[in-house]
Amino acid sequence: MYYLWPAFRIPAIWSVLTIVLGEFLAFVVCQLVERNRPIGHLLSDTGYSFPSLHIFGIFTAIFILLLLVIPNITSSRSQLISGWAITLVGLMSLLSRLYFSANYLSDTVASVLFAYAWVILAASLYSPLAKRLTKISIFEHEEI
């Protein structure tokens, strides 16, 4: 069977698994550490402060975009603008968590580093996952 464009279901599955499992792992760490929020936080912010789940989720998505999507953009100018734009969104989210006293600075920085480490670990597991999935008939013509 001839395909007009490559199918990217394996990278999509990897991306979703990375985000979902990462959020679950960060939530477990949050429940284990039980660090209270800073004084003066919004009443709508419930739960614990470390690690910041908002920042973890946003930066996990940003690192996946920087790893998978941005390198596939043909124009180097568009790559640069896109990279800066998504990084700016992440930094604005980080600053908003600090501004509203939802998290300590150390919690947000730790979340960024935790997200980076998680995406690197998940990227190292991508190849074995892709090789296994290509053995399944519906994924045999997938782009790896």
N, C-alpha and C positions, 0 to 999 in steps of 0.2 A: 504494500500500500504506500502510495506517495503522499507526503505531507507538504503543503504549501509553505508552512512556517513551522519552526521548531516549537515543540510543546515544552512548557516550563512548569509542569506540574510538580516535578521533584523539588526544584528550588522553592516552589510555593509551599509544599508540604513541610520542607525543612524550616522555612521562615515561620510558619504558623506554630510548629512544634517548639521552635526556639523561644518564641514570645510566650506561649502558654505555659510551657514547663518552667521558663525563667520566672514568670510572675508567680507561679506556685512556689518555687524555691525561695524567692524573695519574701513571700508572705510567711512561709514557715520560719525563715530567719527573723522576720519582724515579730512573730509570736514568741520566739525563743528569747530574744533580747529584751523585749518589753520596755523600751526606752520611751519615757513620757515626752510629750510635745513641749515646745518652749512656752513660757508664760506669755499670755496675750494672744494665743492662736484663736482662730475663728471657732465659734461654737459648733459649726457644722463639720469641723475636722475632728473626727473621732478616730480611735485606734492609736497606734504607736508611731513614733517618729523615725526609727531606724530599721531598715533602710527606707528611704522615701520611695514608695511604690510607684508614684506618679513619675518621678524622675527615672527610676529603673525602667519602666515600660517605654517611656518616650525615647530614652537613649538606646535601649535595645533595638527599637525600630530604626532609629537613626543609624546605628552601626550596621544593621542589616542593609539599609539603603546604600550606605557608603561602600559596603562590601559587594553587593550584588547589582544594584541598579546603576549607580553613578558611573562605574567603569564601562558600562554598555552604551552610554550616550556617545554618539559619534563626534560631536563638536566639543573640543577642549574648553571653549568658552562656556558652553552650556554646562559642562561638568563642573567647572569652577563655580559658576553662579548657583547651580543646584546644591552643591556641597556646602557653600556658605549659607544658603537660605535654610537648609534643614538644620545646620548647626546653630544658626541664629534662633530658630524656633526652640531648639533644645535649651539654649542659654536663657531665653526669655522665660521658659517654663521654670528653669532652675531659680532664676531671680524672683519670679512670682511666689514660689514656695518660701523663699526667704523673706520677701516683703510682707507676706501675710502671716509670718511667724508660724508657719505650718511645720517647718523642719529647721533643724540646726544646719549651719554650713557644712559641718562634718558629715551629717547624714546625707546631704545631697551629693557631696563630692564622693563619698563612699558608694552611693548608688550608681554614679557614673562609672566608677572603677569596677564595681561589681557587674554592671551591664556589659562593660568592655570584656572583662574576663569570661563572662558567660557566653558571649557571642564568639569569642576566640575558641573556647572549649567546644561549642556547638559546631563551629566551622571545621574543627579537627575531626569531628564525628560525621561530617557531611559525606565524605567519600565512601565509608562503609555503608551508610544508609542508601546512597545513590546506587551502589553496586547491587545491593540486595533488592532494591525496588525495580531495577531494570530487568531482573530475572522474572518479574511478574509480567504477564502478557500485555496488560493495558499500559505498561510503562516502557515497553521495549524500544520505542522510537523517541524516547524523551531526550531532551537536551540536558546534559549533566553539568 
